[in-house]
Each structure stands twice: as C-alpha cells, then as structure tokens.
Amino acid sequence: MMKKGMAVVLLLITTFFWGVTFTVVKDAVAKVDVFVFLSQRFFLAFILLVCLCLIKKRPVNPATVRDGALLGVFLFMAFAFQTIALLFTSATNTAFLTGLNVVLVPLLGAICFRHSISLPVGLGVSLATVGLFLLCTDGKGMNFNPGDLLAAVCAVCVALHLLCTSRFARKGGTDVLWLTAMQIGTVFFLSFVVALWRGQPVLVLQEGTGWAVGVCAIFATVFAFLVQTSMQRVLSPAHTALIFCCEPVFGALYAFKVGKESLGSYGFLGAGLIVTSMLVSELLPAKVSAPFPIVVEEAAD
C-alpha cells in the first residue's frame, strides 16, 4: 500500500507538470510550428535520458529498444492526431474526446489483454467521464463534426500507450531508463521527419521559446515519462488513466489563477467529479461484487 500510495503521489505530480505546462506549450506553438517544438523538446529530453543511462551504466537489450520504439510511435501519434484535430474541430471537443482514453483503457485492456475491471474502477471511470464533459464544455454541450474522429483516434493512441507501457515496464530484464529513453527518442525522430517534410527550420530556436523547450523537456518529459513508466509497474493502466484525468483539472485551475481565464460553475463541478473519481477508484475496496462481465482487477505486486 505504501508503494501504491507513493506511485499515486508521483503520478499526480506528473499530471500537475503536464497541466501547468499546457499554457507554456500553447504560447510556444503560437510562435513556432508544433512539430518543430516537439522535435526540440524531445531531442533535449532524449539527450538528457541517454546521458543518465550512460552515467548509471544501465544495460540495454534489443527487446527494450523495440518496446520503447513502439511506445514512441503511439505517443507521437497521440500528439499528431491531437494537433491535426485542432485544425478541424474545437479545443473543447478535442480536450473532451482525448480525455475519453479513461474509458478506452479498461475496455481495450479487457479486450486485448484480458484485464479485469473492478467496481471502484468502473465507478471512477463513469464519474471521470461526466467530469471531463463538464470541465471541457462548461455544461454547454458539444457540436460534433468530422474532425472529432481525429481526436477520438488520439484517445485510442493514448490508451494503447498506457496499456503497452504497463505491459513492457513489467517485463523481466527491462530497464525503465532505457525504455523511457527509446520512446522519447522515437517521438523526437518522427517529429523531426514531419517538421522537415513541412519545410520547417528544425535547428533554429525561435526567440522566446528556449525556456519553454527547457521546462517542457525537463519537467513534462524526462521527469514525467520516467515516473509514468516506473509507476506503471505498480499501478494498473486503468488507475493510471484515472489519475491522468487530473491533467485538465490542473491546467484549467492554472489558467484560471495565472492566465485569468474563466472557469464557470460547471467547470468547477467537473473538476470536483474528476478528483472524486480518482478517490473512489483508490479508496473503495477492489474486491467488491461488480455489475461487469469481468469483476476483479489484478493489482501489481
């Protein structure tokens, strides 16, 4: 329980960094192409992680390289589809549909990996879904359009990334540092290729974006993905997805406090439901009879 509690705290810190750096990223991509920013951010993060691996003399094997590359593909696709979706649909729709990975993780886990779904997790997912809708839309509803399909694909990629991270991190002989480094390096490479294909000057650091690249590389990438990869050895993908639902909560509260953006009563209610969903999934007894075809979720040792 102590190990699980520490994992929850560290993942919450991770979502805090992701939430508060959302405003930083938003400002940065207003000055530079998004794939250029991703290239620079993930390149710096990759260099830092490789240096850390070499300093600690961690061993690496072909399976870890292959698994890390696959995780990197899913992570890059999530970034890419979310970015493209924003060209065709609203930020509200994109945020809500991407957040629905919290529903997809337990469903895909049950279908693809025979994971089970406990009653607390099922209740948490339901509360989080309602909370995401209220937080993202402020209770005003949504107008769907074809671009929303791209945001839905992003949610699938995020869910697959969470599921595969849990599976790969628990493999015997897998080094978490190298697994993280390989996926970050893959995101850098794919972002670099796309930026070059779009004719963007990848090696040029635009004025006013250097600090954003540094902050996002260190806190929202190196620290965040090391923590995620390590802690998914302890927590299930479904629990991790529920904790990550707090990212838009931190982002909205930060924008409300610092950026003076509005957050209506429905937004606060949605944020409260998301936090409640995490508490429900963590505090209710796991082995409770549940109205689901699959009943008990196995916890990692």
C-alpha positions as CSV (number, residue, x, y, z in Angstrom):
1,M,0.0,0.0,0.0
2,M,2.9,2.3,0.8
3,K,4.4,1.7,-2.7
4,K,1.0,2.2,-4.3
5,G,0.4,5.5,-2.4
6,M,3.8,6.8,-3.5
7,A,3.0,5.9,-7.1
8,V,-0.2,7.9,-6.9
9,V,1.5,10.9,-5.5
10,L,4.3,10.8,-8.1
11,L,1.8,10.5,-10.9
12,L,-0.2,13.4,-9.6
13,I,2.9,15.5,-9.6
14,T,3.4,14.4,-13.2
15,T,-0.1,15.4,-14.2
16,F,0.5,18.7,-12.4
17,F,3.5,19.4,-14.6
18,W,1.6,18.5,-17.7
19,G,-1.4,20.6,-16.6
20,V,0.6,23.8,-15.8
21,T,2.9,23.5,-18.9
22,F,-0.1,23.4,-21.2
23,T,-0.2,27.2,-21.1
24,V,3.6,27.2,-21.8
25,V,3.2,24.9,-24.8
26,K,0.2,26.9,-26.0
27,D,2.3,30.1,-26.0
28,A,5.3,28.4,-27.6
29,V,3.4,26.8,-30.5
30,A,1.9,30.2,-31.3
31,K,5.5,31.3,-32.2
32,V,6.8,28.1,-33.8
33,D,5.5,25.1,-35.7
34,V,4.2,22.5,-33.3
35,F,6.4,19.7,-34.8
36,V,9.5,21.9,-34.6
37,F,8.6,22.5,-30.9
38,L,8.1,18.7,-30.4
39,S,11.4,18.0,-32.1
40,Q,13.4,20.4,-29.9
41,R,11.6,19.4,-26.7
42,F,12.0,15.6,-27.2
43,F,15.6,15.9,-28.6
44,L,16.7,17.7,-25.4
45,A,14.8,15.2,-23.3
46,F,16.4,12.3,-25.2
47,I,19.9,13.6,-24.8
48,L,19.3,14.0,-21.0
49,L,17.9,10.5,-20.7
50,V,20.7,8.9,-22.7
51,C,23.3,10.7,-20.5
52,L,21.5,9.4,-17.4
53,C,21.5,5.9,-18.7
54,L,25.3,6.1,-19.5
55,I,26.2,7.6,-16.2
56,K,24.3,4.9,-14.3
57,K,25.7,2.2,-16.7
58,R,22.3,0.7,-17.3
59,P,22.2,-2.3,-19.6
60,V,20.0,-2.3,-22.7
61,N,18.7,-5.2,-24.8
62,P,17.0,-5.4,-28.2
63,A,13.6,-6.1,-26.7
64,T,13.7,-2.8,-24.7
65,V,14.7,-0.9,-27.8
66,R,11.8,-2.5,-29.8
67,D,9.3,-1.9,-27.0
68,G,10.4,1.7,-26.5
69,A,10.1,2.4,-30.2
70,L,6.5,1.1,-30.2
71,L,5.6,3.2,-27.2
72,G,7.2,6.2,-29.0
73,V,5.1,5.6,-32.1
74,F,1.9,5.5,-30.0
75,L,3.0,8.7,-28.2
76,F,3.8,10.5,-31.4
77,M,0.6,9.5,-33.0
78,A,-1.3,10.9,-30.0
79,F,0.4,14.2,-30.3
80,A,0.0,14.3,-34.1
81,F,-3.7,13.4,-34.2
82,Q,-4.5,15.8,-31.4
83,T,-2.7,18.6,-33.3
84,I,-4.4,17.9,-36.6
85,A,-7.8,17.5,-34.8
86,L,-7.4,21.1,-33.6
87,L,-7.4,22.3,-37.2
88,F,-10.8,20.8,-37.8
89,T,-12.7,20.9,-34.5
90,S,-12.8,23.0,-31.3
91,A,-10.4,22.8,-28.4
92,T,-13.4,21.8,-26.3
93,N,-14.2,18.8,-28.4
94,T,-10.5,17.8,-28.7
95,A,-9.9,18.0,-24.9
96,F,-13.0,16.0,-24.1
97,L,-12.6,13.3,-26.7
98,T,-8.9,12.9,-25.9
99,G,-9.8,12.6,-22.2
100,L,-12.1,9.7,-23.1
101,N,-9.0,7.5,-23.0
102,V,-10.0,6.9,-19.4
103,V,-12.9,4.9,-20.8
104,L,-10.9,3.2,-23.5
105,V,-8.1,2.0,-21.2
106,P,-10.2,-0.5,-19.2
107,L,-12.2,-1.5,-22.3
108,L,-9.2,-2.2,-24.5
109,G,-7.4,-3.7,-21.6
110,A,-10.2,-6.2,-21.1
111,I,-10.5,-7.0,-24.9
112,C,-6.8,-7.1,-25.8
113,F,-5.0,-8.1,-22.6
114,R,-7.8,-9.8,-20.6
115,H,-7.5,-7.2,-17.9
116,S,-10.4,-7.2,-15.4
117,I,-12.5,-4.3,-14.2
118,S,-13.3,-3.8,-10.6
119,L,-16.3,-1.9,-9.3
120,P,-14.3,1.0,-7.9
121,V,-12.6,1.5,-11.3
122,G,-15.9,1.2,-13.2
123,L,-17.4,3.9,-10.9
124,G,-14.3,6.1,-11.2
125,V,-14.4,5.9,-15.0
126,S,-18.1,6.9,-15.0
127,L,-17.5,9.9,-12.7
128,A,-14.4,10.9,-14.6
129,T,-16.3,10.9,-18.0
130,V,-19.0,13.1,-16.6
131,G,-16.4,15.4,-15.0
132,L,-14.4,15.7,-18.2
133,F,-17.6,16.7,-20.1
134,L,-18.5,19.4,-17.6
135,L,-14.9,20.7,-17.3
136,C,-14.3,20.8,-21.1
137,T,-17.7,22.1,-22.1
138,D,-18.8,24.1,-19.0
139,G,-22.1,22.3,-19.4
140,K,-22.9,24.0,-22.8
141,G,-22.9,20.8,-24.9
142,M,-20.9,20.0,-28.0
143,N,-21.3,20.3,-31.7
144,F,-19.7,17.3,-33.3
145,N,-18.0,17.4,-36.7
146,P,-15.8,15.1,-38.8
147,G,-12.6,16.4,-37.2
148,D,-13.7,14.9,-33.9
149,L,-12.8,11.5,-35.3
150,L,-9.2,12.5,-35.3
151,A,-9.5,13.4,-31.6
152,A,-11.0,10.0,-30.9
153,V,-8.1,8.4,-32.7
154,C,-5.8,10.4,-30.4
155,A,-7.7,8.9,-27.4
156,V,-7.1,5.4,-28.7
157,C,-3.4,6.1,-29.1
158,V,-3.1,7.4,-25.6
159,A,-5.0,4.3,-24.3
160,L,-2.7,2.0,-26.2
161,H,0.4,3.9,-24.9
162,L,-0.8,3.4,-21.3
163,L,-1.6,-0.3,-21.8
164,C,1.6,-1.1,-23.5
165,T,3.7,0.9,-21.0
166,S,2.3,-1.2,-18.2
167,R,3.0,-4.4,-20.1
168,F,6.5,-3.5,-21.2
169,A,7.6,-2.0,-17.9
170,R,6.8,-5.2,-16.1
171,K,8.8,-7.4,-18.4
172,G,11.8,-9.1,-16.8
173,G,15.1,-7.6,-17.9
174,T,13.5,-4.3,-19.0
175,D,15.4,-1.2,-17.8
176,V,13.0,1.6,-17.2
177,L,15.5,4.3,-18.0
178,W,16.3,2.9,-21.5
179,L,12.6,2.1,-22.1
180,T,11.8,5.7,-21.5
181,A,14.8,7.0,-23.5
182,M,13.8,4.9,-26.5
183,Q,10.3,6.1,-26.7
184,I,11.3,9.7,-26.2
185,G,13.9,9.3,-28.9
186,T,11.3,7.8,-31.3
187,V,9.0,10.8,-30.7
188,F,11.9,13.1,-31.5
189,F,12.8,11.3,-34.7
190,L,9.2,11.2,-36.0
191,S,8.6,14.8,-35.1
192,F,11.9,15.8,-36.8
193,V,10.9,13.9,-40.0
194,V,7.5,15.6,-40.1
195,A,8.9,19.0,-39.4
196,L,11.4,18.6,-42.3
197,W,8.7,17.3,-44.6
198,R,6.7,20.5,-43.8
199,G,9.8,22.6,-44.7
200,Q,10.3,23.9,-41.2
201,P,13.7,25.1,-39.8
202,V,14.1,22.5,-37.0
203,L,17.5,23.5,-35.9
204,V,16.6,27.2,-35.3
205,L,15.5,28.1,-31.8
206,Q,12.9,30.9,-32.1
207,E,13.2,33.9,-29.8
208,G,11.1,33.4,-26.6
209,T,10.8,29.6,-27.0
210,G,14.0,28.4,-25.4
211,W,12.8,28.4,-21.9
212,A,9.6,26.6,-22.9
213,V,11.6,23.9,-24.6
214,G,13.8,23.5,-21.5
215,V,10.9,23.5,-19.0
216,C,8.9,21.0,-21.0
217,A,11.9,18.8,-21.7
218,I,13.0,18.5,-18.1
219,F,9.7,18.5,-16.1
220,A,7.0,17.5,-18.6
221,T,9.1,14.9,-20.5
222,V,12.1,13.5,-18.7
223,F,10.6,13.6,-15.2
224,A,7.0,12.9,-16.3
225,F,7.7,9.9,-18.5
226,L,10.3,8.3,-16.2
227,V,7.7,8.5,-13.4
228,Q,4.9,7.1,-15.6
229,T,7.0,4.2,-16.9
230,S,8.2,3.4,-13.4
231,M,4.9,3.7,-11.6
232,Q,3.0,1.7,-14.1
233,R,4.9,-1.3,-12.7
234,V,2.9,-0.7,-9.5
235,L,-0.5,0.7,-10.8
236,S,-2.8,-0.7,-13.4
237,P,-3.3,1.2,-16.7
238,A,-6.9,1.9,-15.6
239,H,-5.8,3.5,-12.4
240,T,-3.1,5.5,-14.2
241,A,-5.7,6.8,-16.7
242,L,-7.9,8.0,-13.9
243,I,-5.1,9.8,-12.2
244,F,-4.1,11.4,-15.6
245,C,-7.7,12.8,-15.8
246,C,-6.4,15.4,-13.3
247,E,-4.2,16.9,-16.0
248,P,-7.1,19.1,-17.4
249,V,-8.0,20.0,-13.9
250,F,-4.6,21.3,-13.1
251,G,-4.4,23.0,-16.5
252,A,-7.8,24.7,-16.0
253,L,-7.0,25.8,-12.5
254,Y,-3.6,27.2,-13.5
255,A,-5.1,29.1,-16.5
256,F,-7.8,30.4,-14.1
257,K,-5.4,31.5,-11.5
258,V,-2.5,32.8,-13.6
259,G,-3.9,33.3,-17.1
260,K,-7.1,34.9,-15.7
261,E,-9.2,32.5,-17.9
262,S,-12.8,31.9,-16.9
263,L,-13.9,28.7,-15.2
264,G,-17.6,28.5,-14.7
265,S,-19.6,26.6,-12.0
266,Y,-19.9,23.6,-14.3
267,G,-16.1,23.6,-14.8
268,F,-15.5,23.5,-11.1
269,L,-18.1,20.8,-10.7
270,G,-16.4,18.8,-13.4
271,A,-13.0,19.2,-11.8
272,G,-14.6,18.0,-8.5
273,L,-16.0,14.9,-10.1
274,I,-12.7,14.0,-11.7
275,V,-10.9,14.3,-8.3
276,T,-13.7,12.3,-6.7
277,S,-13.4,9.6,-9.4
278,M,-9.7,9.1,-8.5
279,L,-10.5,8.9,-4.8
280,V,-13.3,6.4,-5.5
281,S,-11.0,4.2,-7.5
282,E,-8.3,4.3,-4.9
283,L,-10.2,4.1,-1.6
284,L,-13.0,1.7,-2.2
285,P,-12.2,-2.0,-1.7
286,A,-11.2,-3.5,-5.0
287,K,-12.7,-6.9,-4.5
288,V,-16.3,-5.9,-4.5
289,S,-19.0,-7.6,-6.5
290,A,-19.5,-5.6,-9.6
291,P,-22.1,-5.4,-12.3
292,F,-19.5,-6.0,-15.0
293,P,-18.8,-9.2,-17.0
294,I,-15.2,-9.1,-15.6
295,V,-15.1,-8.5,-11.9
296,V,-11.8,-8.1,-10.1
297,E,-8.8,-6.1,-11.4
298,E,-5.5,-7.7,-10.5
299,A,-3.1,-5.4,-8.8
300,A,0.6,-5.5,-9.5
301,D,3.0,-6.6,-6.7
